[in-house]
Amino acid sequence: MLHAQVVTRFAPSPTGELHLGNARTALFSWLLARHHGGRFVLRIEDTDAERSRPQFLTQLLADLEWLGLAWDAGPGVEADGVKYLQSQRDEIYRHYFATLTAAGQLYPCFCSPLELTLSRKAQLAAGRPPRYAGTCRNLAAADVDRKRDGGLEPTLRFRVPTGQSIEFVDLVHGEHRYASDDIGDFIVRRADGSPAFFFSNAVDDAAMGVTHVLRGDDHLTNTPRQLLLLDALGMPRPTYAHVSLLTGADGTPLSKRHGAASVRELRERGYLPLAVANHLFRLGHSSPETGVLLLDGLAKAFDVRHLGRAPARFELSQLDAWQRQVAHQMSTAEAEEWLGKSVPATVGDAERQRFVEVIRLNVVLPEEAARWAEVIYGAAPALGPELLALVQTAGREFFAAAAASVAQHGGELKPMVDAIRAAVGVKGAALWKPLRIALTGRADGPELGPLLSLMPRAAIEERLRRFAA
Ligand code: GLU
């Protein structure tokens, strides 16, 4: 590694919920920093005042914390008075605008949106790639003053140097080369005085000492412009790694349709942060590590050279597999925290703990635990025609024997099973299936013995008796 200390960053715009694609970029950035014992910076790109919302920022911070991606600098961790919200960094941008203006590298542009659209259309019609035509590039000072006096507020454009080759090596996409002549002069400051993305994003990376920019590969083509700016300012270039897009399992943009698209949705459904991190870690990042790793383990195993270029696919079923593994490794206290709320409040502490112990290995999400709580503590489950037929085939004697055993021995499984065997001579599936269905309303689930140990005795007896008459 060339850099003395690796500094990475995540630079979200608080204009919506934290999408899983962005969460993956954040995770990779965090892992890269941790892998090298470096620093991870969180910068909030909220220059778009209309679309940025404080509640999205609050939620974003909570989502990152939930994932365990602590930042070494950023909102709430401001060393030396540095601000990490771009909306508070105007002074810094003004300084760099002034530097570029003094060097003659910016010029005011008065072209209206309509004029720009027409110019773009004309270029496209002529079969040329559209770019700024340079209309205001050489305006005389007197013309600039006249337009200003007329009340027009200009944008500021960067004067792209001619005849240059812009080259960089992307850690994912390899060598890239662009001709500056293909790049039109671009806006660095909007008419309202706010910095454009290209500018504030590049300047902040350099000003914050970021050495490695990991970001979505939709930004790959922005890089040459940002490098031109950094070069013009004499600021250091970071190393870039443009990470592939995250799609749904069917290859289309990830959305609710795929089960979940945001961190909030996963969190609210009871997915565990470590399961999410382990799944995201494997999406478009190949690793010989096949088991669940804690975040530190993921950091050790992360290798930026193992990031793929192809879009990665998010699969809820794979996340479920990780969730199952993480759930199995949880401590009793963690499992109670995760599932305890699924039990009705009327159930006592000791009972709730036993419930969690019995159920935890059989569920992926708290909503399933809640269904089991309903089976155990709720009314006798109604059976659909198929299950009802199965139970009825077992016969009344079967259930009369079972109910009699409960009356005598309580909800213990062994005497119940012995009594059924003695009465009707069945074993195997012919015994277990009808019994389980009558008691739980389902053909599958956790082991019956522990399940019955949770169920009130009267409820067990009632569920059996209804098929004995
Ligand atoms: N705010 C930009 C985004 O969310 C950041 C892009 C970048 O990481 O450079 O797309």
Residues whose N, C-alpha, C, O or C-beta is under 5 A from the ligand:
A	BS01	LIG	A11 P12 S13 E45 L214 R215
